[in-house]
């Protein structure tokens, strides 16, 4: 067929025109390999397009589309050209010659060669602006009707009352990718049918887009919505079969109340979708009701994410490393420091690491930021080695850096600037080790073999077997502050500390006790004979200039802290 089209361009046009006389649809044929495109003659009559569309469908057809819909259309075309999709099914808005905006349904099937490369796509574009009420996949009312019905409720004025619930099938794209988009459509049809059967009389269900549905309940209550959602969860938890395939799915839901959460369709729908997003952020497979506090929190998170992206793209220009001293218990001198990331945001002020580090990990920005931290920490370590040649710098490592193999590859391919590997200690929290012991063991063994020090942070909080200690390629274990707070000799915490120190020393590990804040805690901790102490008693995290002034100023003999 592609060769026929290429050789007989006119015949393709004639074929489409003849076929178009049997339907009101706009029929098209796209030769993907050669970039040529043909559309039936009635499209030229209705839309502001010319014959240049045959050579440049993206620009020409894109010019008649509503701008807000263009991005998704282009993304879908890219997937088709890359061979990632074999079926095109979208609804979007276009301008007619008259300037009128109409909704169209664009569907097409891709033909591939033996190597699964896309050859051409044939399909139709339907004007659904005339009867734009029903979704052609599920038979449900569509987004336009959803908006219309909500507006009708809002017209009731002060007596209006209801609930909007938006449902989103978690990770449905995996079903499309695994089985096909046609299979996905059949699954959506079945899901829609079953959920509709679970709704009470008078409760209308709609398909909004893709794997997103909604239902509208006049006079509904939170309790009633929770009961309906629990029934939906029970349905999906029992699994169901499509074409002999058992599907495992979950559904996230967001709800908002009419009129409490808004008096316009736009505001109500935005709030319901915000609630769905929060449900997904909180682990999926749950119902979340919109609240102002939730909305403000989500908006703040989005603003923080945008600012973090900008900061990273500008070379981490708003980040700074602070340093907390690590003290040798033998002579109470500073022998090392832990580098701690701080964010001085011009827009948000001083943002807590508890807030921004999870966002860095969520967006995988931690990989780039982690490299920056390593480089800056290494440079500073080298600078302070002029006071103490054996000075060490502890660098926190994110599990994401290891999971993506980013840290090991970086250390292999890049030389950490101006400092010996033995002066850098890479720290990972114990909770990350436990479920991934074999993988992390190998990662850190490779780093250990390269000369880097390895520390297990927050030891004692991850409930790992003490037997793991001898398996881990570690040099140092760090005891968490939770075991030090209010420590007294004879307590469980002290016995634990003493036992761990003795065991660690037997297998040639050093022990650093974190979070020592008072002289009383220090005196008790010292009886257990750890190697290093870190905590507010000796110093809070400070910038490099202040650290140097506090711990390296004056003669060596004057730097004893206690």
Long-range contacts (C-beta under 8 A, 24 or more apart in sequence): 1-111, 1-119, 1-120, 2-31, 2-33, 2-34, 2-119, 2-120, 5-29, 5-31, 5-34, 5-36, 5-38, 5-120, 6-31, 6-34, 6-36, 9-36, 9-38, 9-54, 12-38, 13-38, 13-41, 16-40, 16-41, 17-41, 23-124, 24-126, 24-127, 25-124, 25-125, 25-126, 25-127, 26-124, 26-125, 26-126, 26-127, 27-122, 27-123, 27-124, 27-125, 28-108, 28-122, 28-123, 28-124, 28-125, 29-120, 29-121, 29-122, 30-57, 30-108, 30-120, 30-121, 30-122, 31-119, 31-120, 32-80, 32-81, 32-110, 32-118, 32-119, 32-120, 32-121, 33-117, 33-118, 33-119, 33-120, 39-125, 43-125, 46-96, 46-97, 47-94, 47-95, 47-96, 47-97, 48-95, 48-97, 64-94, 64-95, 65-92, 65-93, 65-94, 65-95, 66-92, 66-93, 66-94, 66-95, 66-101, 68-93, 69-93, 80-110, 80-118, 80-121, 81-118, 83-112, 83-116, 83-117, 83-118, 85-110, 85-181, 86-110, 86-112, 86-118, 86-180, 86-181, 87-180, 87-181, 87-182, 88-121, 88-123, 89-137, 89-181, 89-185, 91-128, 91-142, 91-209, 102-127, 102-128, 102-129, 103-127, 103-128, 103-129, 103-132, 103-144, 104-128, 104-129, 105-136, 135-206, 135-207, 137-185, 137-188, 137-189, 137-207, 138-188, 138-189, 138-192, 138-193, 138-207, 139-189, 139-192, 140-192, 140-196, 140-205, 140-206, 140-207, 140-213, 141-204, 141-205, 141-206, 141-207, 142-206, 142-207, 142-208, 143-206, 143-207, 143-208, 143-209, 145-206, 146-206, 146-208, 146-214, 146-216, 147-265, 147-269, 149-204, 149-216, 150-216, 150-258, 150-265, 150-268, 150-269, 151-265, 153-216, 153-218, 153-258, 154-258, 154-259, 154-263, 154-264, 154-265, 160-258, 160-259, 161-218, 161-219, 161-258, 161-259, 162-216, 162-217, 162-218, 162-219, 162-220, 162-257, 162-258, 163-216, 163-217, 163-220, 163-221, 163-222, 163-224, 163-225, 163-255, 163-256, 163-257, 163-258, 164-214, 164-216, 164-255, 164-256, 164-258, 164-268, 164-269, 164-272, 165-214, 165-215, 165-216, 165-217, 165-225, 165-228, 165-229, 165-253, 165-254, 165-255, 165-272, 166-208, 166-212, 166-213, 166-214, 166-253, 166-254, 166-255, 166-269, 166-272, 166-273, 166-275, 166-276, 167-195, 167-212, 167-213, 167-214, 167-215, 167-232, 167-251, 167-252, 167-253, 167-276, 168-211, 168-212, 168-213, 168-251, 168-252, 168-253, 168-254, 168-276, 168-280, 169-211, 169-212, 169-249, 169-250, 169-251, 170-249, 170-250, 170-251, 170-252, 170-280, 170-284, 170-285, 171-249, 172-210, 172-211, 172-249, 173-211, 175-247, 175-249, 179-245, 183-242, 183-243, 183-245, 186-242, 186-243, 187-242, 187-247, 190-240, 190-242, 191-240, 191-249, 194-235, 194-240, 195-232, 195-235, 198-228, 198-231, 198-232, 198-235, 199-228, 200-224, 200-228, 203-228, 214-272, 222-255, 222-257, 222-289, 225-255, 225-287, 225-289, 226-287, 229-253, 229-287, 233-285, 250-284, 250-285, 251-285, 252-276, 252-279, 252-280, 252-284, 252-285, 252-286, 252-287, 252-288, 253-279, 253-286, 253-287, 253-288, 254-278, 254-279, 254-287, 254-288, 254-289, 254-290, 255-287, 255-288, 255-289, 255-290, 256-289, 256-290, 257-289, 257-290, 261-290, 271-295, 274-298, 301-359, 303-347, 303-348, 304-348, 304-351, 304-355, 304-356, 304-359, 305-359, 305-363, 307-345, 307-347, 307-348, 308-343, 308-356, 308-359, 308-360, 308-363, 308-365, 309-363, 309-365, 311-343, 311-345, 312-365, 312-368, 312-369, 315-372, 316-368, 316-369, 316-372, 318-343, 318-344, 318-345, 318-346, 319-343, 319-344, 319-369, 319-372, 320-344, 320-543, 321-373, 321-376, 321-377, 321-380, 321-544, 322-541, 322-542, 322-543, 323-380, 323-541, 323-542, 323-543, 323-544, 323-547, 324-534, 324-539, 324-540, 324-541, 324-542, 325-534, 325-538, 325-539, 325-547, 325-550, 325-551, 325-561, 326-392, 326-394, 326-512, 326-532, 326-533, 326-534, 327-532, 327-533, 327-534, 327-538, 327-561, 328-531, 328-532, 329-526, 329-529, 329-530, 329-531, 329-532, 329-533, 331-560, 332-560, 332-561, 332-562, 333-559, 333-560, 333-561, 334-388, 334-538, 334-551, 334-559, 334-561, 335-388, 335-390, 335-391, 335-392, 335-532, 336-391, 336-392, 336-393, 336-394, 336-425, 336-532, 337-384, 337-391, 337-392, 337-393, 337-394, 337-547, 338-393, 338-394, 338-396, 338-427, 338-534, 338-541, 339-373, 339-376, 339-377, 339-380, 339-393, 339-394, 339-395, 339-396, 340-396, 340-541, 341-369, 341-373, 341-396, 342-541, 357-398, 360-398, 361-398, 361-399, 361-400, 364-400, 364-404, 366-398, 366-400, 366-401, 367-400, 367-401, 367-404, 367-406, 370-397, 370-398, 370-401, 370-406, 370-407, 371-406, 371-410, 374-410, 374-416, 374-424, 375-416, 375-417, 377-424, 378-416, 378-417, 378-418, 378-419, 378-424, 379-417, 379-418, 379-419, 380-544, 381-419, 381-423, 381-424, 382-417, 382-418, 382-419, 383-544, 384-548, 384-552, 385-419, 385-423, 387-552, 390-423, 391-423, 392-423, 392-424, 392-425, 392-453, 393-419, 393-423, 393-424, 393-425, 394-425, 394-426, 394-427, 394-455, 395-424, 395-425, 395-426, 395-427, 396-427, 396-428, 396-457, 397-426, 397-427, 397-428, 399-428, 399-432, 399-436, 402-428, 402-439, 402-440, 402-443, 407-443, 407-447, 408-443, 408-446, 408-447, 411-447, 411-450, 411-452, 412-450, 420-451, 421-450, 421-451, 421-452, 422-451, 422-452, 422-453, 423-453, 424-452, 424-453, 425-452, 425-453, 425-454, 425-455, 425-475, 425-476, 426-452, 426-453, 426-454, 426-455, 427-455, 427-456, 427-457, 427-478, 428-454, 428-455, 428-456, 428-457, 429-456, 429-457, 429-458, 429-461, 429-462, 430-456, 430-457, 430-458, 430-459, 430-460, 430-461, 430-462, 430-464, 431-458, 431-461, 431-462, 433-462, 433-464, 433-468, 433-472, 434-462, 434-463, 434-464, 434-468, 437-468, 437-471, 441-471, 441-472, 441-473, 444-472, 444-473, 444-474, 445-473, 447-473, 448-473, 448-475, 455-512, 458-514, 459-500, 460-496, 460-500, 466-500, 466-503, 469-503, 469-504, 469-507, 469-509, 470-507, 474-509, 475-509, 475-510, 476-509, 476-510, 476-511, 476-512, 476-531, 476-532, 477-504, 477-509, 477-510, 477-511, 477-512, 478-511, 478-512, 478-513, 478-514, 478-534, 479-511, 479-512, 479-513, 479-514, 479-530, 480-514, 480-515, 481-514, 481-515, 481-535, 482-515, 484-513, 484-514, 484-515, 484-516, 484-517, 484-521, 484-525, 484-535, 485-515, 485-521, 487-521, 487-524, 487-525, 488-524, 489-524, 489-527, 494-524, 494-528, 497-525, 497-528, 497-530, 498-527, 498-528, 501-528, 501-529, 501-530, 505-529, 522-562, 538-562
